[in-house]
Amino acid sequence: MNNELEIDYASKGTRFGNNFIDKIGFFFLLFLNAMILDGWLGIIPEDGSDWFVIYFPVLYVLYYLLFEYAFGKTPGKFITGTKVIDYNGNKPNFKTLLIRNLCRLIPFNAFSFLISERGWHDSISKTYVVNK
């Protein structure tokens, strides 16, 4: 008797679509934050380069982390009908998702899909993106 899970992994094209949609969502969120923090509250420093170096990666990780923790998927994954699972086929825990999303900051992470079936943020965190 075979006890292995039957898993329908998301294709690279679907993953590219997720990434494209989520980049639009992230930059929209970044725009809203800048509008609120600077336009309304006036708290972004005028020479904001040093501040932005910290703020941008933190907001980037939080965008993915909060969506994946709360819903198991980001807006891009909602639209494409995919979700994140751990190596047991379950919804990943917070620590696993934190690792997964910190790995998104690794330089050239997006290009890791060109040399392997799974990106570095998937393989390092032992997560998978699958079709629902």
N, C-alpha and C positions, 0 to 999 in steps of 0.2 A: 504494500500500500504506500502511495506517495503522499507525503505530508507537506510538500513544498507549496508555497503560495503561488497562485497564478497572477502575475503582475503585468499590467498593461502600461509600460513605461511611455511617457510623453516623448514624441519625436523631437529631433533637433529643430525642426521648423516651428513646432509648437513652442518650444523653449525660447526660440528667437522672438516669437510673437509675444510671449510673456514678458520678456526683457524689454521689448519696444514699448509695450503698453505701460509697464511699470515705470520706465524712464519718463514717459509723459506725465504719469501720475506724480512721480517724485518731484519733477521740475515745477509742476503746478503747485504742489505743496510748498516747495521752496519759495516760489513767487509769493504765495499767500503769506508765508512767514515773514518774508522781507517787507511786504506791504504793511503788515501789522506791526512788526517790530520797529521798522524805520519810519514808515509813512505815518502811522498813527501814534506810536509811542516814542519815536525818536531815540531809540536806545542802541542802534547800531553805530559804532564809531565811524567817523568820516574816513579814516584810513583803514577801514575794516578788513584788510588783508590778513592780519594775524588772527583776528577773531574768526574769520570765515574758514581758515585752515582747520580749526577745531569744530566749528559749528556744522559745516557741510558733511563730514564723515559721520558725526553723531546723528544728525537728522537722517542721513542715508540708511544707516543701520537700523534706527528706530522705525523708519517707514516699513521696511521689510519685516523686522522682528515683531512689531505689534500686530500687523495684519496676519502673519503666519501663526502667531501664538493664539490670537483671538479666533481666527476663522480657519486656520490650516491652509490658507491661500491668500495671495495678494490680489489686487484688482485685476491684474493681467491673468492670473490663474482662474479667477471667477469667470472672465470672459471666454477663455479657451477651454474651460471645463476640466482643469487639472488641479491637483493638490499635492502637498508635501507629506511624505510619510517617512518613518524611520526604518531601520533595517528589519524590524519585526512586522512592518505593515501597519503600525499604529501612528497616531498623531504624535509628532515629536514633542519632548518636554522642553521647558524653557531653556535649560542649559544647552541642549543640542541645537535649538534654534539660534541661541546667542552665538555659538561657535559657527554655525552655518552662515550667519549674517555678518559676523566679523571677518570671515574668510572672503566675503565679497570685496573687501578693501585690499586684498592682495593684488599688487600690480599685475595686469594682464590676465586676471581671472576670467574675464569674458572670452578670451582667446583659448582658454584651456579646453573648450568644447571642440576646437579644431584638431586637437591631438588625442582626444580620448572620448569615450562615450558619455562620460559624466564630467561635469565641471569640477574644479577644485573645491568649490564651496559645498558641493554634494559629497564628493568622495572623502574629504577630510572630516565632515560632520556625520558621515554614514547615513545620509538621507537620500531620498529619491523623489522625483516628480513624476506622478502617474496620472493617467486619465481616470476620471471618475467613472 
